[in-house]
């Protein structure tokens, strides 16, 4: 445990940030699950809407420095390819 007053404050601040970041990451995982579920249900209009929401949330998480920008871009590209492949398969 920290002994210096400023170090104790840092511990508290990091705890709050960790909780907030985990909440955002959990939200992203939920959006991913919804997108994949919409994709497997063969409802492409719904899947496209889910992808837009997912991409938007990934961008905002990257802007807030919750995840790295390259990670957000990589995930968006991966899911966009999944959506395109589903469109071609129909």
N, C-alpha and C positions, 0 to 999 in steps of 0.2 A: 504494500500500500504506500501511496505517495505521502511524504512528510511535508513538502513545501505547499503553501496555500495555492499558488498558481497551478501546480501539478494536480492538486485535488480538483480544481475547477476544470482542468483539461479532461480528467477522467470522466467527470459528469457530462461535459459537452460531447465527448466522443461516444458515450453511451447513448445520448439522445440522437446523435447523427446516425449511429449504427441501427437504432430502431427505425428511424425514418427511412434509411436506405433499404433495410430489409423489407419494409412495407412496399416500397416501389418495386423492388425485385420480385416480390411475391405477386404483385399486380401484373407485372409483365408476364410471369409464368401463367397466370390465369388467362390473359389475353391469348397467349400461345395455345393453350389447351382449347379455348373456344374456337380459334382459327382452325386448328387441326380437326376439331369435331365438325365444323361447318364444311370443311374440305371433304371429309369422308362421307358426309350426308349428301354429296353431289348437288348441293344448292350453291351454285357458283356466285350468284348475286349476293347471298349472305356471306359467303367466304370472302368476297372482294371487300365488302363493308368491314368485316372483321380484320382484314389485312390493313385497311386504312387506319383503323383505330390502333392496331398493334404498332404500325410504323410510326404513328404520331407519338405514342407512349414511349417507344424506344428513343425517338429523337429528343423528347423532353427529358428523359432519364440521362441521356448523354450530355445534354445542355446543363443539367444539374450536377454533373460529375458523379452520378451514381454508378454508371457503367462507362467504359471508354467509348469514344466516338467510333473507333474501328470495330469494336464489338457490336455496336448498334447497326452499323452499316453491313457487317457480315451477316447478322441475323436477318435484316431486311432483305438482303439479296437472296438468302437461302429460302425464305418464305415466299418471295416473289417468284422464284423459280418453281417452287411447289405449285403455286397458283397457276402459272403459265402452263406447266405440264398437265394440270387437271383440265385446263381449258382446251388444250390440244387433244386430250384423250376423248373428249366428248364429241 
